Amino acid sequence: MTWPFYQNDSTIPPLNNRFIRQHFNILGTVISQITLISLLIITNFLFNDHGRQILHAYYAHTPNHALGEPLWLTRVICVALLVFMMVFLINRQSLDNDHS
């Protein structure tokens, strides 16, 4: 009995699009956090020979002056990744518009 009402409901496709967009936003957030944490651990390991120091500083909330260079390098890498992705997406969009 509910199926005819469901079929005639015109609000479902926009809601479905919103849920799909929200799903990809959540995935993007998770991927960005994983990337950031892995970059922090890798750069800290390169400068300080162990990767858990930065996690300890994060969990224990104790300032550590040896983390200045790893944090700076992580920021630079994140900005470079953002610029690379922006250029990649702009090029992809322009190619898609040329083929249309």
C-alpha contacts under 8 A as a table, 3 or more apart, distances in Angstrom:
res1	aa1	res2	aa2	distance
1	M	4	P	6.65
1	M	5	F	7.85
2	T	5	F	5.41
2	T	6	Y	6.20
3	W	6	Y	4.92
3	W	7	Q	6.06
4	P	7	Q	5.04
4	P	8	N	6.22
5	F	8	N	5.19
5	F	9	D	6.11
6	Y	9	D	5.27
9	D	12	I	6.29
10	S	13	P	6.89
11	T	14	P	5.88
11	T	15	L	6.41
12	I	15	L	5.11
12	I	16	N	6.01
13	P	16	N	4.99
13	P	17	N	6.24
14	P	17	N	5.10
14	P	18	R	6.27
15	L	18	R	5.01
15	L	19	F	6.26
16	N	19	F	5.10
16	N	20	I	6.24
17	N	20	I	5.11
17	N	21	R	6.14
18	R	21	R	5.10
18	R	22	Q	6.07
19	F	22	Q	5.01
19	F	23	H	6.07
20	I	23	H	5.03
20	I	24	F	6.40
21	R	24	F	5.26
21	R	25	N	6.18
22	Q	25	N	4.96
22	Q	26	I	6.19
23	H	26	I	5.22
23	H	27	L	6.31
24	F	27	L	4.94
24	F	28	G	6.05
25	N	28	G	5.07
25	N	29	T	6.22
26	I	29	T	5.08
26	I	30	V	6.26
27	L	30	V	5.15
27	L	31	I	6.12
28	G	31	I	5.12
28	G	32	S	6.05
29	T	32	S	5.16
29	T	33	Q	6.24
30	V	33	Q	5.23
30	V	34	I	6.21
31	I	34	I	5.13
31	I	35	T	6.08
32	S	35	T	5.06
32	S	36	L	6.08
33	Q	36	L	5.05
33	Q	37	I	6.10
34	I	37	I	5.29
34	I	38	S	6.04
35	T	38	S	5.23
35	T	39	L	6.04
36	L	39	L	5.15
36	L	40	L	6.16
36	L	74	T	7.67
36	L	78	C	7.45
37	I	40	L	5.05
37	I	41	I	6.23
38	S	41	I	5.13
38	S	42	I	6.06
39	L	42	I	5.08
39	L	43	T	5.97
39	L	74	T	6.07
40	L	43	T	5.38
40	L	44	N	5.96
40	L	54	I	7.32
40	L	70	P	6.77
40	L	71	L	6.82
40	L	74	T	6.02
41	I	44	N	5.17
41	I	45	F	6.05
41	I	51	G	4.79
41	I	52	R	7.01
41	I	54	I	6.85
41	I	55	L	7.87
42	I	45	F	5.09
42	I	46	L	6.25
42	I	51	G	6.55
43	T	46	L	5.02
43	T	47	F	6.31
43	T	70	P	5.06
43	T	71	L	7.78
43	T	73	L	7.04
43	T	74	T	6.75
44	N	47	F	5.25
44	N	48	N	5.59
44	N	49	D	7.18
44	N	50	H	6.70
44	N	51	G	5.50
44	N	53	Q	7.49
44	N	54	I	6.85
44	N	67	L	7.01
44	N	70	P	5.10
44	N	71	L	7.90
45	F	48	N	5.31
45	F	49	D	4.56
45	F	50	H	4.44
45	F	51	G	4.50
46	L	49	D	5.81
46	L	50	H	7.70
47	F	69	E	7.52
47	F	70	P	6.60
48	N	51	G	7.65
48	N	66	A	7.59
50	H	53	Q	6.53
51	G	54	I	6.59
51	G	55	L	7.65
52	R	55	L	5.13
52	R	56	H	6.14
53	Q	56	H	5.12
53	Q	57	A	6.25
54	I	57	A	5.03
54	I	58	Y	6.14
54	I	67	L	7.16
55	L	58	Y	4.93
55	L	59	Y	6.12
56	H	59	Y	5.21
56	H	60	A	5.68
56	H	61	H	7.80
57	A	60	A	5.34
57	A	61	H	5.36
57	A	62	T	5.22
57	A	63	P	6.42
57	A	64	N	6.71
58	Y	61	H	5.33
58	Y	62	T	7.41
64	N	67	L	5.99
65	H	68	G	6.04
66	A	69	E	7.33
67	L	70	P	5.43
67	L	71	L	6.04
68	G	71	L	5.38
68	G	72	W	6.16
69	E	72	W	5.03
69	E	73	L	6.04
70	P	73	L	5.14
70	P	74	T	6.01
71	L	74	T	5.03
71	L	75	R	6.24
72	W	75	R	5.18
72	W	76	V	6.37
73	L	76	V	5.05
73	L	77	I	6.16
74	T	77	I	5.10
74	T	78	C	6.08
75	R	78	C	5.11
75	R	79	V	6.15
76	V	79	V	5.20
76	V	80	A	6.12
77	I	80	A	4.99
77	I	81	L	6.08
78	C	81	L	5.04
78	C	82	L	6.15
79	V	82	L	5.05
79	V	83	V	6.17
80	A	83	V	5.12
80	A	84	F	6.05
81	L	84	F	5.02
81	L	85	M	6.08
82	L	85	M	5.17
82	L	86	M	6.06
83	V	86	M	5.03
83	V	87	V	6.16
84	F	87	V	5.23
84	F	88	F	6.06
85	M	88	F	4.95
85	M	89	L	6.00
86	M	89	L	5.23
86	M	90	I	6.08
87	V	90	I	5.15
87	V	91	N	6.06
88	F	91	N	5.23
88	F	92	R	6.09
89	L	92	R	4.97
89	L	93	Q	6.01
90	I	93	Q	5.10
90	I	94	S	6.13
91	N	94	S	5.12
91	N	95	L	6.13
92	R	95	L	5.10
92	R	96	D	6.15
93	Q	96	D	5.03
93	Q	97	N	6.19
94	S	97	N	5.04
94	S	98	D	6.18
95	L	98	D	5.06
95	L	99	H	6.34
96	D	99	H	5.28
96	D	100	S	6.38
97	N	100	S	5.20
